[in-house]
Amino acid sequence: MGIALEETDTGSLLRLDGAIDIASAAELKTLLVQALGPGRAVRVSIEAVTYMDVTAVQLFWAAERKARQAGTAFGVSDEVPGALSTALAEAGFSAFPTLVPAG
């Protein structure tokens, strides 16, 4: 499991690796708040995620909503892995936040 935040002048990239679940929720929330703070675009790399529980999905949903309200771009930087996409669909989530190109 790993979460890393890379910040640039144009935005932030949050890289996730491995299982993202309740054990990493506090760290994920802290880094999402930090990334959203400056009002720049936030991209999330999930290509290396092997598992994501509903806690993480809820945090992303809330972050996307906050970004939308602030007029800031928020979404994934790469394709959602097939197994993760299937798990999200089975949990009732029709879509993960939109793809945001590197900038």
N, CA, C and O atoms as a GROMACS GRO file, in nm:
protein
  412
    1MET      N    1   0.084  -0.117   0.000
    1MET     CA    2   0.000   0.000   0.000
    1MET      C    3   0.089   0.124   0.000
    1MET      O    4   0.188   0.131   0.072
    2GLY      N    5   0.052   0.221  -0.081
    2GLY     CA    6   0.127   0.344  -0.083
    2GLY      C    7   0.045   0.458  -0.139
    2GLY      O    8  -0.034   0.441  -0.231
    3ILE      N    9   0.065   0.574  -0.082
    3ILE     CA   10   0.000   0.696  -0.128
    3ILE      C   11   0.106   0.806  -0.129
    3ILE      O   12   0.173   0.829  -0.029
    4ALA      N   13   0.119   0.872  -0.243
    4ALA     CA   14   0.217   0.980  -0.253
    4ALA      C   15   0.155   1.097  -0.328
    4ALA      O   16   0.081   1.078  -0.425
    5LEU      N   17   0.185   1.217  -0.283
    5LEU     CA   18   0.134   1.338  -0.345
    5LEU      C   19   0.248   1.414  -0.410
    5LEU      O   20   0.349   1.444  -0.345
    6GLU      N   21   0.232   1.444  -0.538
    6GLU     CA   22   0.329   1.525  -0.612
    6GLU      C   23   0.260   1.654  -0.651
    6GLU      O   24   0.156   1.652  -0.717
    7GLU      N   25   0.316   1.768  -0.611
    7GLU     CA   26   0.256   1.897  -0.641
    7GLU      C   27   0.343   1.975  -0.738
    7GLU      O   28   0.466   1.977  -0.726
    8THR      N   29   0.277   2.040  -0.835
    8THR     CA   30   0.346   2.126  -0.931
    8THR      C   31   0.274   2.259  -0.936
    8THR      O   32   0.176   2.280  -0.865
    9ASP      N   33   0.323   2.350  -1.020
    9ASP     CA   34   0.257   2.480  -1.035
    9ASP      C   35   0.118   2.467  -1.096
    9ASP      O   36   0.031   2.550  -1.071
   10THR      N   37   0.097   2.364  -1.177
   10THR     CA   38  -0.030   2.351  -1.248
   10THR      C   39  -0.130   2.259  -1.180
   10THR      O   40  -0.249   2.261  -1.213
   11GLY      N   41  -0.086   2.177  -1.086
   11GLY     CA   42  -0.178   2.086  -1.021
   11GLY      C   43  -0.109   1.985  -0.933
   11GLY      O   44   0.010   1.995  -0.906
   12SER      N   45  -0.187   1.888  -0.891
   12SER     CA   46  -0.136   1.784  -0.802
   12SER      C   47  -0.166   1.648  -0.861
   12SER      O   48  -0.267   1.628  -0.928
   13LEU      N   49  -0.075   1.553  -0.835
   13LEU     CA   50  -0.094   1.415  -0.876
   13LEU      C   51  -0.083   1.329  -0.751
   13LEU      O   52   0.020   1.328  -0.683
   14LEU      N   53  -0.189   1.257  -0.722
   14LEU     CA   54  -0.192   1.167  -0.609
   14LEU      C   55  -0.176   1.025  -0.663
   14LEU      O   56  -0.263   0.975  -0.734
   15ARG      N   57  -0.063   0.960  -0.630
   15ARG     CA   58  -0.034   0.825  -0.679
   15ARG      C   59  -0.072   0.723  -0.572
   15ARG      O   60  -0.029   0.732  -0.457
   16LEU      N   61  -0.153   0.625  -0.613
   16LEU     CA   62  -0.197   0.520  -0.522
   16LEU      C   63  -0.141   0.387  -0.570
   16LEU      O   64  -0.130   0.362  -0.690
   17ASP      N   65  -0.106   0.302  -0.474
   17ASP     CA   66  -0.045   0.174  -0.506
   17ASP      C   67  -0.094   0.069  -0.406
   17ASP      O   68  -0.095   0.092  -0.285
   18GLY      N   69  -0.133  -0.047  -0.457
   18GLY     CA   70  -0.174  -0.157  -0.370
   18GLY      C   71  -0.317  -0.144  -0.322
   18GLY      O   72  -0.403  -0.092  -0.393
   19ALA      N   73  -0.342  -0.192  -0.202
   19ALA     CA   74  -0.476  -0.189  -0.143
   19ALA      C   75  -0.500  -0.054  -0.076
   19ALA      O   76  -0.422  -0.009   0.008
   20ILE      N   77  -0.608   0.010  -0.116
   20ILE     CA   78  -0.648   0.138  -0.056
   20ILE      C   79  -0.778   0.112   0.019
   20ILE      O   80  -0.883   0.093  -0.041
   21ASP      N   81  -0.768   0.112   0.152
   21ASP     CA   82  -0.882   0.073   0.234
   21ASP      C   83  -0.887   0.155   0.362
   21ASP      O   84  -0.821   0.258   0.373
   22ILE      N   85  -0.964   0.109   0.457
   22ILE     CA   86  -0.984   0.183   0.583
   22ILE      C   87  -0.852   0.210   0.654
   22ILE      O   88  -0.839   0.311   0.723
   23ALA      N   89  -0.754   0.123   0.637
   23ALA     CA   90  -0.624   0.142   0.702
   23ALA      C   91  -0.550   0.264   0.648
   23ALA      O   92  -0.470   0.324   0.719
   24SER      N   93  -0.577   0.301   0.525
   24SER     CA   94  -0.509   0.416   0.465
   24SER      C   95  -0.601   0.537   0.452
   24SER      O   96  -0.561   0.638   0.394
   25ALA      N   97  -0.722   0.528   0.504
   25ALA     CA   98  -0.821   0.635   0.487
   25ALA      C   99  -0.776   0.769   0.545
   25ALA      O  100  -0.796   0.872   0.481
   26ALA      N  101  -0.718   0.770   0.663
   26ALA     CA  102  -0.677   0.897   0.724
   26ALA      C  103  -0.569   0.965   0.641
   26ALA      O  104  -0.575   1.086   0.618
   27GLU      N  105  -0.470   0.888   0.594
   27GLU     CA  106  -0.364   0.944   0.510
   27GLU      C  107  -0.421   0.994   0.378
   27GLU      O  108  -0.384   1.101   0.330
   28LEU      N  109  -0.511   0.915   0.318
   28LEU     CA  110  -0.572   0.955   0.191
   28LEU      C  111  -0.650   1.084   0.207
   28LEU      O  112  -0.640   1.173   0.123
   29LYS      N  113  -0.729   1.094   0.312
   29LYS     CA  114  -0.807   1.216   0.336
   29LYS      C  115  -0.716   1.337   0.352
   29LYS      O  116  -0.741   1.442   0.293
   30THR      N  117  -0.612   1.323   0.431
   30THR     CA  118  -0.518   1.433   0.454
   30THR      C  119  -0.457   1.482   0.323
   30THR      O  120  -0.449   1.602   0.298
   31LEU      N  121  -0.414   1.387   0.239
   31LEU     CA  122  -0.351   1.425   0.113
   31LEU      C  123  -0.451   1.481   0.013
   31LEU      O  124  -0.416   1.569  -0.066
   32LEU      N  125  -0.575   1.433   0.014
   32LEU     CA  126  -0.677   1.490  -0.073
   32LEU      C  127  -0.707   1.635  -0.034
   32LEU      O  128  -0.717   1.722  -0.120
   33VAL      N  129  -0.720   1.661   0.094
   33VAL     CA  130  -0.744   1.797   0.143
   33VAL      C  131  -0.627   1.887   0.104
   33VAL      O  132  -0.648   1.999   0.058
   34GLN      N  133  -0.505   1.839   0.121
   34GLN     CA  134  -0.386   1.916   0.084
   34GLN      C  135  -0.385   1.944  -0.066
   34GLN      O  136  -0.357   2.056  -0.107
   35ALA      N  137  -0.416   1.844  -0.147
   35ALA     CA  138  -0.414   1.861  -0.292
   35ALA      C  139  -0.521   1.959  -0.339
   35ALA      O  140  -0.498   2.036  -0.432
   36LEU      N  141  -0.637   1.956  -0.277
   36LEU     CA  142  -0.748   2.043  -0.317
   36LEU      C  143  -0.733   2.186  -0.267
   36LEU      O  144  -0.796   2.277  -0.320
   37GLY      N  145  -0.651   2.206  -0.166
   37GLY     CA  146  -0.637   2.337  -0.103
   37GLY      C  147  -0.603   2.452  -0.195
   37GLY      O  148  -0.670   2.555  -0.189
   38PRO      N  149  -0.503   2.439  -0.281
   38PRO     CA  150  -0.463   2.552  -0.365
   38PRO      C  151  -0.557   2.584  -0.480
   38PRO      O  152  -0.536   2.684  -0.550
   39GLY      N  153  -0.660   2.504  -0.503
   39GLY     CA  154  -0.753   2.530  -0.612
   39GLY      C  155  -0.700   2.494  -0.749
   39GLY      O  156  -0.746   2.548  -0.850
   40ARG      N  157  -0.601   2.404  -0.753
   40ARG     CA  158  -0.546   2.357  -0.881
   40ARG      C  159  -0.605   2.221  -0.915
   40ARG      O  160  -0.664   2.154  -0.830
   41ALA      N  161  -0.588   2.180  -1.040
   41ALA     CA  162  -0.637   2.050  -1.084
   41ALA      C  163  -0.574   1.938  -1.002
   41ALA      O  164  -0.456   1.944  -0.966
   42VAL      N  165  -0.653   1.836  -0.974
   42VAL     CA  166  -0.604   1.721  -0.900
   42VAL      C  167  -0.628   1.597  -0.985
   42VAL      O  168  -0.741   1.568  -1.027
   43ARG      N  169  -0.519   1.524  -1.010
   43ARG     CA  170  -0.527   1.398  -1.082
   43ARG      C  171  -0.489   1.286  -0.986
   43ARG      O  172  -0.404   1.304  -0.900
   44VAL      N  173  -0.554   1.171  -1.003
   44VAL     CA  174  -0.528   1.056  -0.918
   44VAL      C  175  -0.484   0.940  -1.006
   44VAL      O  176  -0.557   0.900  -1.097
   45SER      N  177  -0.367   0.886  -0.980
   45SER     CA  178  -0.317   0.770  -1.053
   45SER      C  179  -0.356   0.645  -0.977
   45SER      O  180  -0.312   0.623  -0.864
   46ILE      N  181  -0.441   0.563  -1.039
   46ILE     CA  182  -0.488   0.440  -0.974
   46ILE      C  183  -0.449   0.315  -1.050
   46ILE      O  184  -0.499   0.206  -1.019
   47GLU      N  185  -0.361   0.327  -1.149
   47GLU     CA  186  -0.324   0.211  -1.231
   47GLU      C  187  -0.259   0.100  -1.150
   47GLU      O  188  -0.263  -0.016  -1.192
   48ALA      N  189  -0.198   0.131  -1.036
   48ALA     CA  190  -0.132   0.030  -0.954
   48ALA      C  191  -0.217  -0.015  -0.835
   48ALA      O  192  -0.169  -0.090  -0.750
   49VAL      N  193  -0.343   0.028  -0.830
   49VAL     CA  194  -0.432  -0.010  -0.720
   49VAL      C  195  -0.479  -0.154  -0.743
   49VAL      O  196  -0.525  -0.189  -0.851
   50THR      N  197  -0.468  -0.235  -0.638
   50THR     CA  198  -0.513  -0.374  -0.647
   50THR      C  199  -0.648  -0.394  -0.579
   50THR      O  200  -0.718  -0.491  -0.609
   51TYR      N  201  -0.684  -0.304  -0.488
   51TYR     CA  202  -0.810  -0.314  -0.416
   51TYR      C  203  -0.845  -0.177  -0.362
   51TYR      O  204  -0.757  -0.102  -0.319
   52MET      N  205  -0.973  -0.143  -0.364
   52MET     CA  206  -1.018  -0.017  -0.307
   52MET      C  207  -1.152  -0.044  -0.239
   52MET      O  208  -1.246  -0.092  -0.302
   53ASP      N  209  -1.161  -0.012  -0.110
   53ASP     CA  210  -1.287  -0.036  -0.040
   53ASP      C  211  -1.377   0.087  -0.048
   53ASP      O  212  -1.338   0.191  -0.102
   54VAL      N  213  -1.495   0.074   0.006
   54VAL     CA  214  -1.594   0.180  -0.004
   54VAL      C  215  -1.549   0.308   0.068
   54VAL      O  216  -1.591   0.418   0.031
   55THR      N  217  -1.466   0.295   0.169
   55THR     CA  218  -1.415   0.414   0.240
   55THR      C  219  -1.337   0.503   0.144
   55THR      O  220  -1.356   0.625   0.142
   56ALA      N  221  -1.249   0.444   0.066
   56ALA     CA  222  -1.170   0.520  -0.031
   56ALA      C  223  -1.260   0.579  -0.139
   56ALA      O  224  -1.242   0.694  -0.179
   57VAL      N  225  -1.355   0.500  -0.187
   57VAL     CA  226  -1.447   0.550  -0.290
   57VAL      C  227  -1.525   0.670  -0.238
   57VAL      O  228  -1.544   0.768  -0.311
   58GLN      N  229  -1.570   0.665  -0.114
   58GLN     CA  230  -1.643   0.778  -0.055
   58GLN      C  231  -1.555   0.901  -0.045
   58GLN      O  232  -1.602   1.013  -0.070
   59LEU      N  233  -1.429   0.884  -0.010
   59LEU     CA  234  -1.336   0.997  -0.002
   59LEU      C  235  -1.318   1.060  -0.141
   59LEU      O  236  -1.315   1.183  -0.154
   60PHE      N  237  -1.305   0.977  -0.244
   60PHE     CA  238  -1.291   1.030  -0.379
   60PHE      C  239  -1.419   1.100  -0.425
   60PHE      O  240  -1.413   1.204  -0.490
   61TRP      N  241  -1.532   1.044  -0.391
   61TRP     CA  242  -1.660   1.106  -0.427
   61TRP      C  243  -1.671   1.244  -0.363
   61TRP      O  244  -1.709   1.341  -0.429
   62ALA      N  245  -1.637   1.254  -0.234
   62ALA     CA  246  -1.643   1.382  -0.163
   62ALA      C  247  -1.542   1.482  -0.221
   62ALA      O  248  -1.573   1.600  -0.235
   63ALA      N  249  -1.423   1.435  -0.254
   63ALA     CA  250  -1.320   1.523  -0.311
   63ALA      C  251  -1.362   1.574  -0.448
   63ALA      O  252  -1.342   1.692  -0.480
   64GLU      N  253  -1.420   1.486  -0.530
   64GLU     CA  254  -1.467   1.529  -0.662
   64GLU      C  255  -1.578   1.633  -0.649
   64GLU      O  256  -1.581   1.730  -0.723
   65ARG      N  257  -1.666   1.612  -0.555
   65ARG     CA  258  -1.776   1.707  -0.531
   65ARG      C  259  -1.722   1.843  -0.487
   65ARG      O  260  -1.766   1.947  -0.535
   66LYS      N  261  -1.625   1.842  -0.394
   66LYS     CA  262  -1.565   1.967  -0.346
   66LYS      C  263  -1.494   2.039  -0.461
   66LYS      O  264  -1.504   2.161  -0.474
   67ALA      N  265  -1.422   1.964  -0.543
   67ALA     CA  266  -1.351   2.024  -0.656
   67ALA      C  267  -1.450   2.085  -0.755
   67ALA      O  268  -1.429   2.196  -0.804
   68ARG      N  269  -1.559   2.012  -0.783
   68ARG     CA  270  -1.660   2.063  -0.876
   68ARG      C  271  -1.720   2.194  -0.823
   68ARG      O  272  -1.740   2.288  -0.900
   69GLN      N  273  -1.750   2.200  -0.695
   69GLN     CA  274  -1.806   2.320  -0.635
   69GLN      C  275  -1.709   2.438  -0.644
   69GLN      O  276  -1.751   2.554  -0.654
   70ALA      N  277  -1.580   2.408  -0.640
   70ALA     CA  278  -1.477   2.512  -0.647
   70ALA      C  279  -1.437   2.544  -0.790
   70ALA      O  280  -1.357   2.634  -0.814
   71GLY      N  281  -1.494   2.470  -0.887
   71GLY     CA  282  -1.459   2.492  -1.027
   71GLY      C  283  -1.322   2.439  -1.063
   71GLY      O  284  -1.257   2.490  -1.155
   72THR      N  285  -1.278   2.336  -0.992
   72THR     CA  286  -1.146   2.276  -1.012
   72THR      C  287  -1.161   2.138  -1.073
   72THR      O  288  -1.253   2.064  -1.038
   73ALA      N  289  -1.070   2.102  -1.162
   73ALA     CA  290  -1.072   1.969  -1.223
   73ALA      C  291  -1.025   1.865  -1.122
   73ALA      O  292  -0.931   1.888  -1.046
   74PHE      N  293  -1.092   1.750  -1.121
   74PHE     CA  294  -1.056   1.638  -1.034
   74PHE      C  295  -1.091   1.510  -1.106
   74PHE      O  296  -1.202   1.494  -1.156
   75GLY      N  297  -0.996   1.417  -1.112
   75GLY     CA  298  -1.025   1.289  -1.174
   75GLY      C  299  -0.903   1.201  -1.182
   75GLY      O  300  -0.797   1.235  -1.129
   76VAL      N  301  -0.918   1.089  -1.249
   76VAL     CA  302  -0.808   0.995  -1.262
   76VAL      C  303  -0.718   1.036  -1.377
   76VAL      O  304  -0.762   1.100  -1.472
   77SER      N  305  -0.590   0.999  -1.368
   77SER     CA  306  -0.493   1.035  -1.470
   77SER      C  307  -0.469   0.922  -1.568
   77SER      O  308  -0.397   0.938  -1.666
   78ASP      N  309  -0.529   0.805  -1.541
   78ASP     CA  310  -0.509   0.690  -1.627
   78ASP      C  311  -0.637   0.606  -1.624
   78ASP      O  312  -0.731   0.639  -1.552
   79GLU      N  313  -0.639   0.502  -1.700
   79GLU     CA  314  -0.757   0.415  -1.705
   79GLU      C  315  -0.777   0.344  -1.571
   79GLU      O  316  -0.682   0.311  -1.500
   80VAL      N  317  -0.903   0.320  -1.538
   80VAL     CA  318  -0.936   0.245  -1.417
   80VAL      C  319  -0.911   0.097  -1.446
   80VAL      O  320  -0.965   0.043  -1.543
   81PRO      N  321  -0.829   0.029  -1.362
   81PRO     CA  322  -0.803  -0.113  -1.385
   81PRO      C  323  -0.934  -0.193  -1.390
   81PRO      O  324  -1.029  -0.162  -1.317
   82GLY      N  325  -0.937  -0.294  -1.476
   82GLY     CA  326  -1.059  -0.373  -1.496
   82GLY      C  327  -1.120  -0.429  -1.369
   82GLY      O  328  -1.241  -0.417  -1.349
   83ALA      N  329  -1.039  -0.489  -1.283
   83ALA     CA  330  -1.090  -0.548  -1.160
   83ALA      C  331  -1.150  -0.440  -1.069
   83ALA      O  332  -1.252  -0.463  -1.004
   84LEU      N  333  -1.086  -0.324  -1.064
   84LEU     CA  334  -1.137  -0.215  -0.982
   84LEU      C  335  -1.266  -0.161  -1.040
   84LEU      O  336  -1.360  -0.132  -0.966
   85SER      N  337  -1.272  -0.147  -1.170
   85SER     CA  338  -1.393  -0.100  -1.237
   85SER      C  339  -1.510  -0.193  -1.209
   85SER      O  340  -1.622  -0.148  -1.182
   86THR      N  341  -1.485  -0.323  -1.214
   86THR     CA  342  -1.589  -0.422  -1.186
   86THR      C  343  -1.636  -0.412  -1.042
   86THR      O  344  -1.756  -0.415  -1.015
   87ALA      N  345  -1.541  -0.399  -0.949
   87ALA     CA  346  -1.576  -0.389  -0.807
   87ALA      C  347  -1.658  -0.263  -0.780
   87ALA      O  348  -1.753  -0.267  -0.702
   88LEU      N  349  -1.622  -0.152  -0.844
   88LEU     CA  350  -1.698  -0.028  -0.826
   88LEU      C  351  -1.840  -0.044  -0.879
   88LEU      O  352  -1.936  -0.001  -0.815
   89ALA      N  353  -1.854  -0.106  -0.996
   89ALA     CA  354  -1.986  -0.127  -1.054
   89ALA      C  355  -2.071  -0.216  -0.964
   89ALA      O  356  -2.189  -0.190  -0.945
   90GLU      N  357  -2.010  -0.322  -0.910
   90GLU     CA  358  -2.083  -0.413  -0.821
   90GLU      C  359  -2.125  -0.343  -0.692
   90GLU      O  360  -2.225  -0.381  -0.630
   91ALA      N  361  -2.050  -0.241  -0.652
   91ALA     CA  362  -2.083  -0.165  -0.531
   91ALA      C  363  -2.187  -0.056  -0.558
   91ALA      O  364  -2.231   0.014  -0.467
   92GLY      N  365  -2.226  -0.041  -0.686
   92GLY     CA  366  -2.330   0.056  -0.719
   92GLY      C  367  -2.279   0.188  -0.772
   92GLY      O  368  -2.358   0.280  -0.792
   93PHE      N  369  -2.148   0.199  -0.796
   93PHE     CA  370  -2.092   0.322  -0.851
   93PHE      C  371  -2.084   0.307  -1.002
   93PHE      O  372  -2.014   0.219  -1.052
   94SER      N  373  -2.156   0.392  -1.073
   94SER     CA  374  -2.161   0.379  -1.219
   94SER      C  375  -2.034   0.429  -1.286
   94SER      O  376  -2.000   0.383  -1.394
   95ALA      N  377  -1.964   0.522  -1.222
   95ALA     CA  378  -1.843   0.576  -1.285
   95ALA      C  379  -1.750   0.632  -1.179
   95ALA      O  380  -1.795   0.684  -1.077
   96PHE      N  381  -1.623   0.620  -1.206
   96PHE     CA  382  -1.522   0.684  -1.122
   96PHE      C  383  -1.505   0.826  -1.175
   96PHE      O  384  -1.541   0.851  -1.290
   97PRO      N  385  -1.453   0.919  -1.097
   97PRO     CA  386  -1.434   1.056  -1.149
   97PRO      C  387  -1.363   1.057  -1.285
   97PRO      O  388  -1.280   0.971  -1.313
   98THR      N  389  -1.396   1.153  -1.366
   98THR     CA  390  -1.353   1.160  -1.504
   98THR      C  391  -1.201   1.162  -1.520
   98THR      O  392  -1.127   1.199  -1.429
   99LEU      N  393  -1.158   1.122  -1.638
   99LEU     CA  394  -1.017   1.123  -1.673
   99LEU      C  395  -0.970   1.267  -1.691
   99LEU      O  396  -1.033   1.343  -1.765
  100VAL      N  397  -0.862   1.304  -1.625
  100VAL     CA  398  -0.806   1.439  -1.636
  100VAL      C  399  -0.667   1.426  -1.698
  100VAL      O  400  -0.580   1.361  -1.641
  101PRO      N  401  -0.646   1.487  -1.814
  101PRO     CA  402  -0.514   1.475  -1.878
  101PRO      C  403  -0.406   1.545  -1.797
  101PRO      O  404  -0.434   1.638  -1.722
  102ALA      N  405  -0.283   1.499  -1.814
  102ALA     CA  406  -0.168   1.563  -1.749
  102ALA      C  407  -0.159   1.707  -1.792
  102ALA      O  408  -0.186   1.741  -1.907
  103GLY      N  409  -0.121   1.791  -1.699
  103GLY     CA  410  -0.114   1.931  -1.734
  103GLY      C  411  -0.012   1.996  -1.659
  103GLY      O  412   0.009   2.116  -1.675
   0.00000   0.00000   0.00000
